[in-house]
């Protein structure tokens, strides 16, 4: 008989019992290890309390230890009696003086690493390694936020991120822990009990936010962590010491096209090769001094209950180690079935077929002095700049019947603007969302003075600056303003190609006669002419037809950022595209196929299945995501999904994002790069654009009805009547 800690019922530290257990000889592929030191981790508390389910009750907790091999089972090569080895993760059962382990899950501990140091840091260090090197690759120039920066994992995260060249911001609970965090490489330390960490992070980053948040606290810090992220930032929730966060509505991550993941170490060390690479890098950094392991607390294994109580009540810092009370005993290891997931090629899922903006709100942000017209209202080709032209307007939300063909009026372009006579206008599902009020577009009657309109929540964080003269303008994707006595009409549409017919003062690089394209803001392309900010239009190559470009601009830019930036598709990947015969779906299939991926698409009819095959789909169904896959949800044609519990992501350490095009073409450089790659692929034939449906602009209501009722495939284009 030997000694081990056993749990017979779930509960507080008092359920940890010091008992005699029995162990047998190692079987084939196994070894028996006499533990020298056992690491204590917060995950042990989760299993003790039942937050995570142990395979059986009673059970022996613990997921980290270093010891000496005392017996080798049949069929094991590369290990022998006397070797010092470490392990972290499955199988659970390290709170024992000896245990039987699968030989494939242990790693050799270099002689340069003290066993106590190795046991204190193996699970935490491997966790830190996959967080900064795999889950989100920290690089020079990044700014990272680490919660519980003086904790076991937090301490190593701060040191490692600092060594990689990042600016490290850490949160701690006390001044004493702040001193340690500083020593561990934090450039800025926030004592969260004394100051608002969100406000402080924004101050440190000049309002930009951080690239990544490493959050092991959970419920108490989750929303604040999201607020600290910059555009396209990563929320890495790898613990929940304060409790499980509430399910996450997609709007919470759509606000800034954020990525959300709930990873676990086991999913990043599935193969022997991954395990050895992770520990090799960890031990190398320990030996070289890049990482300093603090074993600040040691307890006899028999006093594990006290150790749990101290850790849970935040009376510890750095690492905690349990020391076996006896030198040689036998342990009854719990049986634990491993789920083996084939990782021959990564898979991710792209869901739905539209690219909407974030959910809007009725709050408002800062006012800039210059901008451009929201309503795409311009004179017809035969009229003067102040004459009446035709456009589709919406006076109330509803079905296609609310689309009215009316006369509107437009003025001359102001500084930084161009007036464009549209040749072709793209129809997209986002237009349906605006028409129905799923997304709130600005709607204004004739109103004197100044009036604010709705603005997306993603931009609701700046300080109001006061009014500025001018007509209604969409201010750098920030704010809508109505000033003076201007009649404002809600004109739909976010994509068009046309000819420049007038250039505002002070503008260079654009001239009358240029063919240009735009997609996204400002709303208002359902018109014969519109005024646009010059920095939001791109030149159209002569090799690309205006009708083709108008049909594909918004969809193509969406496809480009999805496969090239949101998740970089490469040869050997397998991807799933829903609505594969739709406008975006068709381009996604072609683009991913050209990049060497295996493409799986879902469609609603046999006819659309044929098109999807032509566009590069190799299969028709899939059990979706595999380990560490990406769920890229960029539309909601069937409705908004329910909030996502983090447990749904933790099952396979998945990534979830709800991106929008506007947040991937924030700068002029990003816009030109995206459109340049799109046009090059169209011209070279990599992308084939199907303009399967054309409607006169005046018949936009019929086009909406057909699109909404899935009577269309490929792209739909509206042609101005005049």
Secondary structure, DSSP 8 states (H G I E B T S, - for coil): -EEEEEESS-SSGGGEEEEEE------TTEEEEEEEEEEE-HHHHHHHHTSS--SSSSB----EEEEEEEEE-TT--S--TT-EEEEESSS---SBSEEEEEGGG-EE--TTS-HHHHHHHHHHHHHHHHIIIIIS---TT-EEEESSTTSHHHHHHHHHHHHTT-EEEEEESSHHHHHHHHHTT-SEEEETTTS-HHHHHHHHTTT--EEEEEE-S-TTTHHHHHHHEEEEEEEEE---TT-----B-HHHHHTTT-EEE---GGGGS-SHHHHHHHHHHHHHHHHHTSS---EEEEEEGGGHHHHHHHHHTT---SEEEEE-SSSS---------------SS-EEEEESS------EES------S--B-SS-----TTS-TTSEEEEEEESS-SSGGGEEEEEEE-----TTEEEEEEEEEEE-HHHHHHHHTSS------SB-S-EE--EEGGGTTS-------SSSEEETTTEEEE-SSB----B--SEEEEEEEEE-TT--S--TT-EEEEESSSS--SBSEEEEEGGG-EE--TTS-HHHHHHHHHHHHHHHHIIIIIS---TT-EEEESSTTSHHHHHHHHHHHHTT-EEEE--SSHHHHHHHHHTT--BS------TT-EEEE---TT-----B-HHHHHTTT-EEE---GGGT--SHHHHHHHHHHHHHHHHHTSS---EEEEEEGGGHHHHHHHHHTT---SEEEEE---
